[in-house]
Amino acid sequence: MIMKNIVYSLSLSAALCIAAPAFSETWTVDPAQSKLGFEVQQGSGALTGTFASWDASIDFDVNSPESAKISAQIKPASAATGNPQFDTTMPAEDWFNVAGFPVAEFQADGASLVEGNSYQASGTLTIKGVSHPVQLDFTLNIDGDTANAKGTAKLNRLDYMLGAGVGTDTVGDTVTVTLDLTATR
């Protein structure tokens, strides 16, 4: 009977260890060394810009990317391209409508390893109260307690009613969001 209880206890302990959830590592983004930007076709050239005000929360373990939790809160009013006409237009109602929607948000639960140091995180991007799935492709390099992630996500601006009155011959409908983040654990 004692042997049976020992075997049972060991089996239960092993099962609990196997079933225990993986714990992700929490990373703190360094805004001074990080950049969140965007690029869109404008006429025959590309218009690039950055968001000056944003925050990200990242729980990620390379040994368990499926348990990752990634979120970002972006203030669209901080978008700047260096083009005065575009910079004064973006906060308006037809574009980001920052008076009604001061924050855009990205949320992803889980990521998957593509190969090497390349990952994908499928998440939801919400702009102007409109949410759509978005895939974030990124590379991750970790050196000690410092990580650098570089990535892109593509979205259709018209899905979010961004500049709905502006033709795609003037401003392209595909926007590429770019990130270059440095974080520490």
TAMOJO-V603513 format. One record per pair of residues at least 24 apart in sequence whose ideal C-beta (glycine too) atoms are under 7 Angstrom apart, sorted by sequence separation. I is the first residue (numbers start at 1). GAP is how many residues later the second one is. D is the distance in whole Angstrom. If there is no record, write none. Layout:
BEGIN
{{I:GAP:D} {I:GAP:D}}
END
This chain:
BEGIN
{{51:24:7} {117:24:6} {152:24:6} {153:24:5} {53:25:4} {77:25:7} {152:25:7} {52:26:4} {152:26:6} {29:27:5} {51:27:5} {75:27:6} {101:27:5} {132:27:5} {51:28:5} {52:28:6} {75:28:6} {76:28:6} {101:28:6} {106:28:7} {108:28:7} {151:28:5} {29:29:7} {74:29:7} {150:29:7} {49:30:6} {50:30:6} {73:30:5} {74:30:5} {125:30:6} {130:30:5} {149:30:7} {150:30:5} {27:31:4} {49:31:6} {97:31:6} {130:31:6} {49:32:4} {73:32:5} {96:32:7} {128:32:6} {149:32:5} {26:33:5} {27:33:6} {48:33:7} {72:33:7} {127:33:4} {128:33:6} {148:33:7} {25:34:7} {47:34:6} {72:34:4} {148:34:5} {24:35:4} {25:35:6} {71:35:7} {127:35:7} {24:36:6} {25:36:5} {47:36:7} {71:36:5} {146:36:7} {147:36:5} {24:37:5} {36:38:7} {70:38:4} {146:38:5} {22:39:6} {47:39:6} {145:39:5} {24:40:7} {69:40:6} {145:40:5} {22:42:4} {68:42:6} {24:43:5} {67:43:7} {68:43:4} {24:44:6} {66:44:5} {22:45:5} {24:45:7} {66:45:7} {21:46:7} {65:46:4} {66:46:7} {65:47:6} {65:48:6} {70:51:6} {68:53:7} {70:53:7} {65:54:6} {96:66:7} {95:67:5} {95:68:5} {94:69:6} {94:70:7} {94:71:6} {62:80:7} {27:120:6} {56:125:7} {58:125:6} {43:127:7} {42:129:5} {40:131:6} {41:131:3} {40:132:5} {40:135:5} {38:137:6} {39:137:5} {38:138:7} {38:139:5} {39:139:7} {38:140:7} {37:141:5} {36:143:5} {35:145:5} {34:146:6} {34:147:4} {34:148:5} {33:149:4} {29:152:6} {30:152:5} {30:153:6} {29:154:5} {30:154:7} {28:155:6} {27:156:4} {28:156:6} {27:157:7} {27:158:5} {26:159:7} {25:160:5}}
END
